[in-house]
Amino acid sequence: MNDILSAIISAAQATSQWEIIAFAFGIAYLLLAIKQNPLCWYAGFINTGILAWLFWDASLVMESALNIYYLLIAIYGWWAWRHGNAEATQELAIQRWQLPQHLIAAVAIVGLTLLSGSLLAANTDAAVPFFDSFTTWGAVITTWMVTRKVLENWLYWQLFNSCAIYLYWQAELYLIAVQMAIYLGLAIVGWFKWKKDYEHQLN
């Protein structure tokens, strides 16, 4: 019991104020996204700007690059949710991907993981190049799915958030690891909420 308590205290002491701020905006982003509120992209922009710096400092090269991508995709996501449908004048509706689209996504994630993981292992001091690459490319594809309101994004996030929990804990980014655990739970909530909204669209 004392060992567990000591570990919790050590983790709290190692947590920076920037992690706390990123944590708050990260949770705000996801709660707003579940409600399909475009304000989620503002919260996401702030969250990822901070994380890009934190991950670079922790030698998680691909995770840092991922958050630069997030900064840009937050701008696109805000526009797409408001005007990204075929009419370009109405809010985007929830859609579903078919099996061929999921297969393309899976092949892309694996291929890009092997490519960037190999390059990082050979040319940088990245801590865990292949695992880092896997979570990064998975998040790239999944975030694109969010901008297009693809229902299955929530299932993808459940996989990649599970991997990210381990990755960030090993990098001693304890609060961000906890954030990923909360994200994992909220991804389950998001799936059921968007599925209900999707079915309502069909009626």
N, C-alpha and C positions, 0 to 999 in steps of 0.2 A: 504494500500500500504506500509506504514511504517512497519507494522508487518511482511509482506512478506519479505521486504528488510532486516529486522533485523534477521529473521530466516535464510536467505541465508548467511548473514555475520557470524552468529553464527556457521553454519554448516561448512563454510570455515575455521574458526578459530579452529574448533575441528578436522579438517582433518590433519593427520600426514603425514610426508614425505614418510613414508613407504606405506601408502595408495596410494599416488600419483605414486610411482614406480610400485606397484602392478597393479594399474589402467592401466598404460601405457603398461605393458607387457601383461595384460589381453586382451586389445583391439588388440594388435599385434597378439596374439594367434588366436583370432577369425577371423581376416581379412585374415591371412595366411591359416586358416582351410577352409574358404570359397573357396579359390583358390586351395585347395587340395595340399598345399605346406607343405612337411614334417617338415620344419623349425618351424611350429606352435608348435611342441612339445617342442622345446627348450624354446620358449617364455612362454609356459604353465608351464614348470618346474620352472622357476624363479617366475612367478606369484603365483603359489600355495605354494611355499616355504614360501613366505612372508605372504600369507593369513593364513596359518596354525597357525602361531604365533599370528597374529592379532585376529583371532577368538577365540583362547584359552584365550587371554587376556580379551575378551568381554564375557566370560562364554558361548560361543556357542560351546559346547563340540563336538557335532556331526559334525558341520561345520569344526572344526579344524581337526577332524579325517578324514573327507572327503578329505581335502587337502593333508594329508599324502598319502592317496590312489592315489590322482592325481599325486603326485610326481612319484610314481611307475608306474602308467598307462601311464605317458608321455613317459617313456622309452619303454614300450611295444608298444605304439601307433606309435612311430617313426619306430620301426622295422616292425610292421604289415603293415603300409602304403607302405613300400618298398618291403617287401617279404612275405606278409601275404595271398597271394592267393593260389590256389590249386597247382600251379606250384612251389611256393616258390622262384621264381627267378624274378618275374615281380611285378610291382606296383599293389596294390589292387584296384579293380574296385568298383564302387558304386553298392550296392545291396538294395533290399527291403525285409522287413519282411511281412509275411502273418499274418492273424488274430490270429491263435493259438499262435504265438510267442508274439504278443502284449498282449494277454490275460495272458500269463505266466508272462510277465514283470509287468503287472498291479497287479496281485495277489502277486507277490514277493514284490513289493514296499509297498503295503498296509500291508501285513503281517509283514515285517521287521519294518515298521513304528510303528505298535502297540507294537511289542516286545521291540524295543530299547527305544521307548517313555516311556513305562511302567518302564523299568529298570532305565532310567535317572530320571524320576519323583521320584522314590523310593530311589535312592542312590546318587544323585548328586544335585548340586544347579543350574542345567541348567535352563536358563531363560524361554524358551518355548520348553519343551522336545518333544512334539509330532509334532509341526510345524517344529522344527529344524530337527527332524528325517525324516519327509516327504520330505523336500527339499534335505536332504542328500542322502537318498536311491534312490530318483528319479534321482539325479545327478550321482550316482554310475552306475545305469543301463544305463542312457543316454550316459555317457562317454564311456562305453563299446561299445555302438552302434557306436559312433564316430570312435573308433579304428578299427571297422569292416566296416566303411563307409556305415552304414545303412541310407538310405535317410531320413527315418522318425525321425531321431534324432533331426532334426530341429523343428519338431512339439512338441516333448517332451520338448525341451529347452524352447519353448514359454510358456508352462505351468509352469515349475519350475523356470524360471527366473522371471515370474510375482510374484510368491510366495516369491522369494528371495528378491525382491525389498522391500517389507513390512518388512521382517525379519531383514534385515540389517539396514534399517532406524530406526526401533525400538531399535536396538543395538547401535545407534549413529555412525555407520560406513557409514557416508553420501556419501563419494565418491564411496565406493563400491556399495552402493545402486544405485547411478547414473550409475555406470558401468553396473549393471544388467539391467537397463533401456535401455542402449545402446545395450547390448547383445540381449535384446528382439527384438529390431529393426533389428539387424544384423541377428538374427535367421530367420526372415522373408526373408531377402535377401538371406541367405544361402539356404533356402528351394527351392526358385525359381532357384538359380544358379545350385545347385546339381541336381534338377529335369531335368533341361535342359541338363546337362552333362550326366545324366543317359539315357535320351531318345536318346542322340547322340551315346551312347555306343551300343544301340540296332540296330542302322542303319548300 
